[in-house]
Amino acid sequence: MMYAEQKIMCEVASHMSKSGGNYQDWYAGVAADPKAKLFNDHGIKENGDEWICRQCVNPASARAIERYFIKKGCKGGPVDEEQSTQFFYAYKIEPHTHQ
């Protein structure tokens, strides 16, 4: 595991902890365009909802982080849905969000 991956995992885990809920209350994914994915596809409110996004060193790193959080219990979509992405994102699931 690369240092950059570990750093992102720690930042995301810390954000989740501070924002409340268990891993099962969060959705983890990857995207080439994370803002479109979060705000358009998932229905996240940019202000008011809990979310985090990080650019990874390469697509393999983004997928490794996604797998890590899904194994921890986060909800997530098909891991191979997007082929070329460098962004990992996670958001706290709310009644108005779309998985």
For each residue, the residues with C-beta under 8 A, 3 or more apart:
1: 5 6 64
2: 5 6 57 61
3: 6 7
4: 7 8 56 57 61
5: 1 2 8 9 56 57 61 64 65
6: 1 2 3 9 10
7: 3 4 10 11
8: 4 5 11 12 54 56 65 88
9: 5 6 12 13 65 68 69
10: 6 7 13 14
11: 7 8 14 15 52 54
12: 8 9 15 16 52 54 65 69 88 90
13: 9 10 16 17
14: 10 11 17 18
15: 11 12 18 19 50 52 90
16: 12 13 19 21 23 26 52 90 92
17: 13 14
18: 14 15
19: 15 16 50 92
20: 25 50 92
21: 16 24 25 26 92
22: 25 26 73
23: 16 26 69 72 73 74
24: 21 73 74 75
25: 20 21 22 92 93
26: 16 21 22 23 69 74 75 90 91 92 93
27: 42 74 75 76 90 91 93 97 99
28: 65 66 69 70 74 75 76 88 89 90
29: 37 66 76 77 88 89 90
30: 59 62 63 66 81 82 85 87 88 89
31: 34 36 37 38 82 85 87 89
32: 82 84 85 86 87
33: 36 37 87
34: 31 37 38 53 87 89
35: 38 39 53
36: 31 33 39 40 41
37: 29 31 33 34 40 41 42 89
38: 31 34 35 41 42 44 51 53 89 91
39: 35 36 42 43 44 45 46
40: 36 37 43
41: 36 37 38 98
42: 27 37 38 39 91 97 98 99
43: 39 40 96 97 98
44: 38 39 49 51 91 97
45: 39 48 49 96
46: 39 49
47:
48: 45
49: 44 45 46 91 92 94 97
50: 15 19 20 91 92
51: 38 44 89 90 91 92
52: 11 12 15 16 89 90 91
53: 34 35 38 87 88 89
54: 8 11 12 65 87 88 89
55: 86 87
56: 4 5 8 59 61 62 65 86 87 88
57: 2 4 5 61 86
58: 61 62 86
59: 30 56 62 63 83 84 85 86
60: 63 64
61: 2 4 5 56 57 58 64 65 86
62: 30 56 58 59 65 66 85 86 87 88
63: 30 59 60 66 67 79
64: 1 5 60 61 67 68
65: 5 8 9 12 28 54 56 61 62 68 69 88
66: 28 29 30 62 63 69 70 76 79 88
67: 63 64 70 71 79
68: 9 64 65 71 72
69: 9 12 23 26 28 65 66 72 74 76 90
70: 28 66 67 73 74 75 76 79
71: 67 68
72: 23 68 69
73: 22 23 24 70
74: 23 24 26 27 28 69 70 90
75: 24 26 27 28 70 93 99
76: 27 28 29 66 69 70 79
77: 29 81 99
78: 81
79: 63 66 67 70 76
80: 83
81: 30 77 78
82: 30 31 32 85
83: 59 80
84: 32 59
85: 30 31 32 59 62 82
86: 32 55 56 57 58 59 61 62
87: 30 31 32 33 34 53 54 55 56 62
88: 8 12 28 29 30 53 54 56 62 65 66
89: 28 29 30 31 34 37 38 51 52 53 54
90: 12 15 16 26 27 28 29 51 52 69 74
91: 26 27 38 42 44 49 50 51 52 97
92: 16 19 20 21 25 26 49 50 51
93: 25 26 27 75 97 99
94: 49 97
95:
96: 43 45
97: 27 42 43 44 49 91 93 94
98: 41 42 43
99: 27 42 75 77 93
